[in-house]
Amino acid sequence: EHLTYAQLDLRANQLAHALRRRGVGPEVRVALSVERSLDIVVGLLGILKAGGAWVPVDPLLPRERLAFMLEDSGAAVLVTQSPLLERFPEAHRARALCLDSERDALSRESTEAPVPGVAPYHLAYLLYTSGSTGTPKGTAVEHRGVANLVTHEAVAYGIGPGSRVLQFASLSFDLSVEEIFTTLCSGAALVLAPLEKLMPGAPLQKLLREEALTVISLTPAALAATSPEGLTELRTVISGGEALPAEVVARWAPGRRLLNTYGPTEATVIATLTECAADGRVPPIGRPLANVRVYVLDARGEPVPVGVKGELYVGGIGVARGYAGRPALTAERFVPDPFVAEARMRSHRTGATSTGEAETQAHRAGDSSESGAGARMYRTGDVVRWREDGTLEFVGRADAQVKVRGFRIELGEVE
């Protein structure tokens, strides 16, 4: 199946009008649970065009997890497909809009784009991650963070008309936000595929070759299991989700650009990135994106010198609103940023700019569009250190959280 931009726009507008009549608008959450198909992109754009925020709900999850996420998120509508309906609680089936069985009704909707009434501070999506107490937590991400991410990445990744970008990640994994919206906001082609063709190894390598993909974003585990041979069209490889080993860099970097990215869901997908060289060293996680600030702090919250390990804190426009319905956990992880006002005062006194090179980490971390009052930073729990060249090096975790193929797993949830 193929959709042109015009066809996608038309179908998303029609879905948006149907959702508006069901009360969807700014801050209204809409669960999206569909199998891998073009309905993923139609659903996402339709929800956004209606002004709502999407809540990705993977239909392959256990029924108990599906029920929890639908209830906890407060989703007003469930956008899905009719074969999946029986997996959801009765109350949510009654609020379902099935993109397949209701296609005729949707085709009669207006094709004009509705006025969504959305501002940068409104909710774009609510994405659930593993919880240390055994209960998943929904991270609330605003539009401005996504817009900042996509604007930076389109240039950094060199995506534009003529690019062919793989849509690999599940919607439950926030790398899907990067794949889908950086592609669609750049005029490139987004290539989706069924799960069996995305299996790391021979199936994925065959797909990359046959579809002449030029840009892919994969976890190091998927890269390690897949051969880079024969991929003559592939220009850019983006690694994210977990630490990138030097041996994976050695296999994938020659002949193309390999970018290492870092970022928690709470900082809108990616906070830092760098281009890798096959020099035998473990690659750094790079420098912050535009309008993102990063700090390496000790146990007292003070900046540490170059080469000294500390905990990574992320500030700036990409910091999420917090965890939905979890004020205590939000207050613990999203803390006031004391460096913003300090940096602005210093630059005002000296005539320096906040984006210039300076002695403090507040300056080194980059610029900010936030005011000093009320600025927050996210405490990542990741241990890092500054390298001499001004890039960050990932060391490990400050707690027991682990990564499995890019997914965060809190051991408390397993227990």
One Martini backbone bead per residue (centre of mass of N, CA, C, O) as a GRO file, in nm:
protein
  415
    1GLU     BB    1   0.099   0.034   0.017
    2HIS     BB    2   0.009   0.380  -0.063
    3LEU     BB    3   0.088   0.726   0.032
    4THR     BB    4   0.035   1.033  -0.012
    5TYR     BB    5   0.031   1.336   0.122
    6ALA     BB    6  -0.260   1.404   0.029
    7GLN     BB    7  -0.396   1.142   0.132
    8LEU     BB    8  -0.311   1.166   0.426
    9ASP     BB    9  -0.440   1.439   0.483
   10LEU     BB   10  -0.730   1.361   0.419
   11ARG     BB   11  -0.764   1.122   0.623
   12ALA     BB   12  -0.685   1.284   0.877
   13ASN     BB   13  -0.910   1.495   0.858
   14GLN     BB   14  -1.148   1.298   0.881
   15LEU     BB   15  -1.074   1.187   1.157
   16ALA     BB   16  -1.071   1.458   1.308
   17HIS     BB   17  -1.376   1.519   1.279
   18ALA     BB   18  -1.471   1.266   1.432
   19LEU     BB   19  -1.323   1.340   1.698
   20ARG     BB   20  -1.450   1.616   1.754
   21ARG     BB   21  -1.741   1.495   1.797
   22ARG     BB   22  -1.607   1.335   2.060
   23GLY     BB   23  -1.431   1.578   2.213
   24VAL     BB   24  -1.171   1.644   2.073
   25GLY     BB   25  -0.883   1.819   2.211
   26PRO     BB   26  -0.714   1.988   2.407
   27GLU     BB   27  -0.589   1.744   2.641
   28VAL     BB   28  -0.705   1.507   2.489
   29ARG     BB   29  -0.709   1.160   2.512
   30VAL     BB   30  -0.587   0.911   2.266
   31ALA     BB   31  -0.605   0.594   2.188
   32LEU     BB   32  -0.355   0.389   2.009
   33SER     BB   33  -0.453   0.062   1.851
   34VAL     BB   34  -0.249  -0.084   1.605
   35GLU     BB   35  -0.146  -0.234   1.348
   36ARG     BB   36   0.086  -0.266   1.116
   37SER     BB   37   0.022   0.034   0.930
   38LEU     BB   38  -0.114   0.316   0.790
   39ASP     BB   39  -0.290   0.370   1.048
   40ILE     BB   40  -0.074   0.493   1.221
   41VAL     BB   41  -0.046   0.768   1.067
   42VAL     BB   42  -0.342   0.847   1.050
   43GLY     BB   43  -0.393   0.843   1.355
   44LEU     BB   44  -0.185   1.048   1.452
   45LEU     BB   45  -0.274   1.290   1.270
   46GLY     BB   46  -0.572   1.296   1.352
   47ILE     BB   47  -0.530   1.361   1.649
   48LEU     BB   48  -0.367   1.625   1.607
   49LYS     BB   49  -0.582   1.773   1.425
   50ALA     BB   50  -0.793   1.766   1.673
   51GLY     BB   51  -0.584   1.837   1.938
   52GLY     BB   52  -0.481   1.589   2.051
   53ALA     BB   53  -0.351   1.307   2.243
   54TRP     BB   54  -0.145   1.039   2.230
   55VAL     BB   55  -0.182   0.677   2.324
   56PRO     BB   56   0.018   0.420   2.320
   57VAL     BB   57  -0.120   0.081   2.243
   58ASP     BB   58  -0.015  -0.231   2.253
   59PRO     BB   59  -0.183  -0.515   2.141
   60LEU     BB   60   0.045  -0.730   2.259
   61LEU     BB   61  -0.030  -0.685   2.528
   62PRO     BB   62  -0.150  -0.754   2.807
   63ARG     BB   63  -0.467  -0.707   2.919
   64GLU     BB   64  -0.396  -0.574   3.190
   65ARG     BB   65  -0.220  -0.349   3.065
   66LEU     BB   66  -0.432  -0.226   2.881
   67ALA     BB   67  -0.635  -0.151   3.102
   68PHE     BB   68  -0.451   0.032   3.264
   69MET     BB   69  -0.377   0.242   3.044
   70LEU     BB   70  -0.666   0.334   2.977
   71GLU     BB   71  -0.735   0.425   3.265
   72ASP     BB   72  -0.487   0.604   3.351
   73SER     BB   73  -0.505   0.807   3.096
   74GLY     BB   74  -0.806   0.893   3.021
   75ALA     BB   75  -0.927   0.793   2.764
   76ALA     BB   76  -1.185   0.900   2.546
   77VAL     BB   77  -1.056   0.740   2.300
   78LEU     BB   78  -1.044   0.451   2.069
   79VAL     BB   79  -0.809   0.380   1.825
   80THR     BB   80  -0.879   0.113   1.590
   81GLN     BB   81  -0.940  -0.236   1.518
   82SER     BB   82  -1.172  -0.483   1.504
   83PRO     BB   83  -0.985  -0.740   1.575
   84LEU     BB   84  -0.900  -0.593   1.869
   85LEU     BB   85  -1.147  -0.539   2.060
   86GLU     BB   86  -1.143  -0.796   2.258
   87ARG     BB   87  -0.886  -0.684   2.429
   88PHE     BB   88  -1.086  -0.486   2.554
   89PRO     BB   89  -1.268  -0.328   2.755
   90GLU     BB   90  -1.597  -0.261   2.743
   91ALA     BB   91  -1.586   0.049   2.796
   92HIS     BB   92  -1.384   0.098   2.545
   93ARG     BB   93  -1.549  -0.019   2.312
   94ALA     BB   94  -1.768   0.210   2.326
   95ARG     BB   95  -1.511   0.428   2.248
   96ALA     BB   96  -1.465   0.322   1.965
   97LEU     BB   97  -1.259   0.367   1.660
   98CYS     BB   98  -1.275   0.203   1.351
   99LEU     BB   99  -1.083   0.224   1.066
  100ASP     BB  100  -1.219  -0.011   0.902
  101SER     BB  101  -1.540  -0.028   0.962
  102GLU     BB  102  -1.546   0.316   0.937
  103ARG     BB  103  -1.455   0.411   0.646
  104ASP     BB  104  -1.714   0.515   0.512
  105ALA     BB  105  -1.779   0.735   0.720
  106LEU     BB  106  -1.504   0.883   0.694
  107SER     BB  107  -1.534   0.949   0.377
  108ARG     BB  108  -1.772   1.174   0.455
  109GLU     BB  109  -1.586   1.363   0.557
  110SER     BB  110  -1.411   1.624   0.583
  111THR     BB  111  -1.105   1.750   0.410
  112GLU     BB  112  -1.070   1.968   0.602
  113ALA     BB  113  -0.888   2.135   0.822
  114PRO     BB  114  -0.898   2.171   1.137
  115VAL     BB  115  -0.906   2.372   1.424
  116PRO     BB  116  -0.720   2.284   1.708
  117GLY     BB  117  -0.600   2.494   1.933
  118VAL     BB  118  -0.288   2.463   1.957
  119ALA     BB  119  -0.015   2.479   2.177
  120PRO     BB  120   0.306   2.427   2.283
  121TYR     BB  121   0.191   2.340   2.589
  122HIS     BB  122   0.054   2.107   2.483
  123LEU     BB  123  -0.036   1.789   2.449
  124ALA     BB  124   0.094   1.517   2.249
  125TYR     BB  125   0.188   1.280   2.460
  126LEU     BB  126   0.147   0.947   2.623
  127LEU     BB  127   0.415   0.755   2.768
  128TYR     BB  128   0.495   0.432   2.869
  129THR     BB  129   0.690   0.320   3.145
  130SER     BB  130   0.868   0.170   3.354
  131GLY     BB  131   0.819   0.078   3.705
  132SER     BB  132   0.966   0.052   4.022
  133THR     BB  133   0.672  -0.023   4.171
  134GLY     BB  134   0.511  -0.192   3.920
  135THR     BB  135   0.406   0.076   3.778
  136PRO     BB  136   0.336   0.236   3.522
  137LYS     BB  137   0.442   0.544   3.351
  138GLY     BB  138   0.323   0.856   3.230
  139THR     BB  139   0.463   1.059   2.986
  140ALA     BB  140   0.433   1.412   2.942
  141VAL     BB  141   0.432   1.555   2.616
  142GLU     BB  142   0.504   1.837   2.439
  143HIS     BB  143   0.507   2.009   2.144
  144ARG     BB  144   0.777   2.169   2.171
  145GLY     BB  145   0.963   1.922   2.194
  146VAL     BB  146   0.898   1.796   1.917
  147ALA     BB  147   0.966   2.040   1.737
  148ASN     BB  148   1.262   2.059   1.824
  149LEU     BB  149   1.353   1.779   1.741
  150VAL     BB  150   1.275   1.784   1.435
  151THR     BB  151   1.433   2.036   1.350
  152HIS     BB  152   1.715   1.922   1.422
  153GLU     BB  153   1.715   1.637   1.280
  154ALA     BB  154   1.671   1.703   0.982
  155VAL     BB  155   1.959   1.822   0.963
  156ALA     BB  156   2.144   1.608   1.106
  157TYR     BB  157   2.027   1.365   0.904
  158GLY     BB  158   1.945   1.459   0.609
  159ILE     BB  159   1.633   1.502   0.567
  160GLY     BB  160   1.438   1.458   0.257
  161PRO     BB  161   1.366   1.466  -0.043
  162GLY     BB  162   1.432   1.114  -0.127
  163SER     BB  163   1.410   0.994   0.130
  164ARG     BB  164   1.432   0.670   0.309
  165VAL     BB  165   1.245   0.576   0.598
  166LEU     BB  166   1.239   0.381   0.872
  167GLN     BB  167   0.974   0.207   1.051
  168PHE     BB  168   1.058   0.029   1.346
  169ALA     BB  169   0.926   0.125   1.593
  170SER     BB  170   0.731   0.117   1.836
  171LEU     BB  171   0.494   0.324   1.977
  172SER     BB  172   0.610   0.250   2.275
  173PHE     BB  173   0.862   0.379   2.134
  174ASP     BB  174   1.002   0.699   2.101
  175LEU     BB  175   1.151   0.658   1.824
  176SER     BB  176   0.888   0.687   1.653
  177VAL     BB  177   0.874   0.994   1.661
  178GLU     BB  178   1.127   1.045   1.498
  179GLU     BB  179   1.064   0.885   1.242
  180ILE     BB  180   0.787   1.010   1.159
  181PHE     BB  181   0.821   1.334   1.196
  182THR     BB  182   1.087   1.386   1.053
  183THR     BB  183   0.988   1.280   0.783
  184LEU     BB  184   0.710   1.441   0.737
  185CYS     BB  185   0.860   1.734   0.786
  186SER     BB  186   1.065   1.665   0.511
  187GLY     BB  187   0.941   1.497   0.254
  188ALA     BB  188   0.966   1.204   0.301
  189ALA     BB  189   0.984   0.852   0.308
  190LEU     BB  190   0.779   0.615   0.476
  191VAL     BB  191   0.866   0.284   0.594
  192LEU     BB  192   0.667   0.011   0.633
  193ALA     BB  193   0.639  -0.305   0.828
  194PRO     BB  194   0.619  -0.607   0.917
  195LEU     BB  195   0.754  -0.780   1.172
  196GLU     BB  196   0.896  -1.012   1.005
  197LYS     BB  197   1.077  -0.788   0.840
  198LEU     BB  198   1.213  -0.664   1.129
  199MET     BB  199   1.401  -0.881   1.191
  200PRO     BB  200   1.689  -0.923   1.305
  201GLY     BB  201   1.889  -0.975   1.029
  202ALA     BB  202   1.795  -1.106   0.737
  203PRO     BB  203   1.516  -0.963   0.711
  204LEU     BB  204   1.618  -0.669   0.752
  205GLN     BB  205   1.836  -0.665   0.531
  206LYS     BB  206   1.637  -0.719   0.297
  207LEU     BB  207   1.462  -0.468   0.336
  208LEU     BB  208   1.682  -0.249   0.306
  209ARG     BB  209   1.751  -0.334   0.014
  210GLU     BB  210   1.469  -0.344  -0.138
  211GLU     BB  211   1.384  -0.035  -0.026
  212ALA     BB  212   1.619   0.167  -0.039
  213LEU     BB  213   1.733   0.270   0.224
  214THR     BB  214   1.879   0.578   0.378
  215VAL     BB  215   1.732   0.571   0.673
  216ILE     BB  216   1.817   0.457   1.009
  217SER     BB  217   1.671   0.348   1.337
  218LEU     BB  218   1.860   0.170   1.584
  219THR     BB  219   1.953  -0.055   1.788
  220PRO     BB  220   2.239  -0.210   1.879
  221ALA     BB  221   2.112  -0.495   1.875
  222ALA     BB  222   2.012  -0.480   1.579
  223LEU     BB  223   2.287  -0.415   1.450
  224ALA     BB  224   2.446  -0.667   1.556
  225ALA     BB  225   2.233  -0.875   1.397
  226THR     BB  226   2.316  -0.708   1.134
  227SER     BB  227   2.406  -0.666   0.810
  228PRO     BB  228   2.588  -0.411   0.612
  229GLU     BB  229   2.575  -0.557   0.353
  230GLY     BB  230   2.458  -0.428   0.041
  231LEU     BB  231   2.389  -0.111   0.134
  232THR     BB  232   2.407   0.127  -0.102
  233GLU     BB  233   2.178   0.350  -0.002
  234LEU     BB  234   2.293   0.384   0.274
  235ARG     BB  235   2.371   0.687   0.469
  236THR     BB  236   2.206   0.667   0.758
  237VAL     BB  237   2.285   0.585   1.103
  238ILE     BB  238   2.084   0.536   1.399
  239SER     BB  239   2.159   0.526   1.742
  240GLY     BB  240   1.945   0.389   2.011
  241GLY     BB  241   1.846   0.311   2.370
  242GLU     BB  242   2.160   0.232   2.396
  243ALA     BB  243   2.462   0.130   2.422
  244LEU     BB  244   2.745   0.176   2.202
  245PRO     BB  245   2.954  -0.030   2.063
  246ALA     BB  246   3.256  -0.043   1.899
  247GLU     BB  247   3.192  -0.291   1.710
  248VAL     BB  248   2.945  -0.157   1.572
  249VAL     BB  249   3.094   0.080   1.454
  250ALA     BB  250   3.297  -0.085   1.281
  251ARG     BB  251   3.064  -0.204   1.094
  252TRP     BB  252   2.875   0.075   1.022
  253ALA     BB  253   3.055   0.336   0.950
  254PRO     BB  254   3.164   0.251   0.692
  255GLY     BB  255   3.041   0.456   0.419
  256ARG     BB  256   2.890   0.618   0.655
  257ARG     BB  257   2.668   0.755   0.874
  258LEU     BB  258   2.710   0.754   1.239
  259LEU     BB  259   2.475   0.794   1.503
  260ASN     BB  260   2.476   0.891   1.842
  261THR     BB  261   2.214   0.857   2.081
  262TYR     BB  262   2.048   1.043   2.357
  263GLY     BB  263   1.748   0.966   2.559
  264PRO     BB  264   1.480   1.021   2.741
  265THR     BB  265   1.145   1.040   2.747
  266GLU     BB  266   1.157   1.304   2.944
  267ALA     BB  267   1.334   1.450   2.679
  268THR     BB  268   1.230   1.390   2.400
  269VAL     BB  269   1.407   1.118   2.314
  270ILE     BB  270   1.645   1.353   2.252
  271ALA     BB  271   1.948   1.527   2.381
  272THR     BB  272   2.190   1.376   2.230
  273LEU     BB  273   2.467   1.394   1.978
  274THR     BB  274   2.681   1.199   1.742
  275GLU     BB  275   2.947   1.135   1.541
  276CYS     BB  276   3.103   0.842   1.428
  277ALA     BB  277   3.412   0.664   1.469
  278ALA     BB  278   3.634   0.399   1.366
  279ASP     BB  279   3.861   0.394   1.654
  280GLY     BB  280   3.790   0.169   1.898
  281ARG     BB  281   3.604   0.345   2.060
  282VAL     BB  282   3.383   0.447   2.269
  283PRO     BB  283   3.127   0.632   2.213
  284PRO     BB  284   2.983   0.909   2.253
  285ILE     BB  285   2.678   1.112   2.320
  286GLY     BB  286   2.761   1.412   2.310
  287ARG     BB  287   2.558   1.684   2.232
  288PRO     BB  288   2.326   1.907   2.254
  289LEU     BB  289   2.055   2.021   2.153
  290ALA     BB  290   1.872   2.257   2.073
  291ASN     BB  291   1.740   2.387   2.368
  292VAL     BB  292   1.945   2.212   2.535
  293ARG     BB  293   2.042   2.099   2.864
  294VAL     BB  294   2.347   1.992   3.035
  295TYR     BB  295   2.436   1.812   3.342
  296VAL     BB  296   2.709   1.743   3.574
  297LEU     BB  297   2.646   1.600   3.895
  298ASP     BB  298   2.660   1.576   4.217
  299ALA     BB  299   2.516   1.496   4.523
  300ARG     BB  300   2.482   1.832   4.565
  301GLY     BB  301   2.441   1.970   4.268
  302GLU     BB  302   2.731   1.996   4.150
  303PRO     BB  303   2.957   2.061   3.933
  304VAL     BB  304   3.183   1.880   3.743
  305PRO     BB  305   3.462   1.801   3.613
  306VAL     BB  306   3.651   1.696   3.386
  307GLY     BB  307   3.636   1.332   3.412
  308VAL     BB  308   3.403   1.335   3.616
  309LYS     BB  309   3.170   1.170   3.775
  310GLY     BB  310   2.808   1.195   3.711
  311GLU     BB  311   2.493   1.315   3.698
  312LEU     BB  312   2.243   1.344   3.461
  313TYR     BB  313   2.101   1.650   3.346
  314VAL     BB  314   1.795   1.780   3.191
  315GLY     BB  315   1.724   2.068   3.000
  316GLY     BB  316   1.468   2.254   2.862
  317ILE     BB  317   1.230   2.213   2.606
  318GLY     BB  318   1.220   1.878   2.638
  319VAL     BB  319   1.089   1.876   2.901
  320ALA     BB  320   0.862   1.730   3.056
  321ARG     BB  321   0.583   1.762   3.254
  322GLY     BB  322   0.551   1.452   3.347
  323TYR     BB  323   0.363   1.242   3.553
  324ALA     BB  324   0.067   1.113   3.527
  325GLY     BB  325  -0.073   1.122   3.842
  326ARG     BB  326   0.248   1.177   3.974
  327PRO     BB  327   0.358   1.408   4.182
  328ALA     BB  328   0.587   1.276   4.351
  329LEU     BB  329   0.757   1.164   4.113
  330THR     BB  330   0.790   1.430   3.967
  331ALA     BB  331   0.939   1.583   4.202
  332GLU     BB  332   1.186   1.382   4.204
  333ARG     BB  333   1.273   1.411   3.878
  334PHE     BB  334   1.156   1.714   3.856
  335VAL     BB  335   1.370   1.982   3.888
  336PRO     BB  336   1.505   2.257   3.961
  337ASP     BB  337   1.683   2.507   3.768
  338PRO     BB  338   1.962   2.691   3.891
  339PHE     BB  339   2.128   2.777   3.611
  340VAL     BB  340   1.965   2.980   3.444
  341ALA     BB  341   1.972   3.243   3.608
  342GLU     BB  342   2.278   3.243   3.645
  343ALA     BB  343   2.357   3.261   3.344
  344ARG     BB  344   2.202   3.522   3.279
  345MET     BB  345   2.345   3.705   3.480
  346ARG     BB  346   2.633   3.665   3.373
  347SER     BB  347   2.580   3.753   3.076
  348HIS     BB  348   2.484   4.038   3.153
  349ARG     BB  349   2.748   4.133   3.296
  350THR     BB  350   2.957   4.038   3.046
  351GLY     BB  351   2.808   4.004   2.750
  352ALA     BB  352   2.741   3.724   2.719
  353THR     BB  353   2.630   3.432   2.581
  354SER     BB  354   2.454   3.130   2.631
  355THR     BB  355   2.607   2.996   2.364
  356GLY     BB  356   2.872   3.035   2.467
  357GLU     BB  357   3.176   3.009   2.578
  358ALA     BB  358   3.231   2.878   2.912
  359GLU     BB  359   3.293   2.783   3.245
  360THR     BB  360   3.016   2.678   3.263
  361GLN     BB  361   2.778   2.440   3.215
  362ALA     BB  362   2.549   2.630   3.138
  363HIS     BB  363   2.704   2.717   2.882
  364ARG     BB  364   2.798   2.451   2.750
  365ALA     BB  365   2.495   2.333   2.708
  366GLY     BB  366   2.353   2.584   2.590
  367ASP     BB  367   2.060   2.696   2.494
  368SER     BB  368   1.751   2.889   2.584
  369SER     BB  369   1.384   2.946   2.604
  370GLU     BB  370   1.384   2.986   2.895
  371SER     BB  371   1.319   3.098   3.187
  372GLY     BB  372   1.435   3.107   3.501
  373ALA     BB  373   1.157   3.084   3.593
  374GLY     BB  374   1.060   2.745   3.642
  375ALA     BB  375   1.285   2.583   3.566
  376ARG     BB  376   1.365   2.249   3.452
  377MET     BB  377   1.497   1.924   3.543
  378TYR     BB  378   1.613   1.598   3.458
  379ARG     BB  379   1.668   1.304   3.637
  380THR     BB  380   1.818   1.023   3.493
  381GLY     BB  381   2.042   0.813   3.642
  382ASP     BB  382   2.291   0.881   3.477
  383VAL     BB  383   2.631   0.810   3.421
  384VAL     BB  384   2.881   1.063   3.359
  385ARG     BB  385   3.124   1.244   3.139
  386TRP     BB  386   3.348   1.469   3.049
  387ARG     BB  387   3.521   1.555   2.781
  388GLU     BB  388   3.765   1.746   2.639
  389ASP     BB  389   3.569   1.803   2.371
  390GLY     BB  390   3.259   1.835   2.505
  391THR     BB  391   3.167   1.552   2.547
  392LEU     BB  392   2.974   1.274   2.632
  393GLU     BB  393   3.009   0.998   2.867
  394PHE     BB  394   2.900   0.685   2.917
  395VAL     BB  395   2.882   0.465   3.213
  396GLY     BB  396   2.584   0.441   3.368
  397ARG     BB  397   2.408   0.356   3.653
  398ALA     BB  398   2.256   0.462   3.973
  399ASP     BB  399   2.082   0.203   3.936
  400ALA     BB  400   1.874  -0.093   3.846
  401GLN     BB  401   1.835  -0.020   3.570
  402VAL     BB  402   1.752  -0.163   3.252
  403LYS     BB  403   1.838  -0.280   2.917
  404VAL     BB  404   1.616  -0.409   2.648
  405ARG     BB  405   1.635  -0.335   2.338
  406GLY     BB  406   1.584  -0.019   2.460
  407PHE     BB  407   1.423  -0.100   2.703
  408ARG     BB  408   1.293  -0.012   2.999
  409ILE     BB  409   1.378  -0.182   3.314
  410GLU     BB  410   1.224  -0.235   3.612
  411LEU     BB  411   1.276  -0.461   3.863
  412GLY     BB  412   1.018  -0.408   4.031
  413GLU     BB  413   0.825  -0.511   3.807
  414VAL     BB  414   0.923  -0.802   3.800
  415GLU     BB  415   0.869  -0.854   4.109
   0.00000   0.00000   0.00000
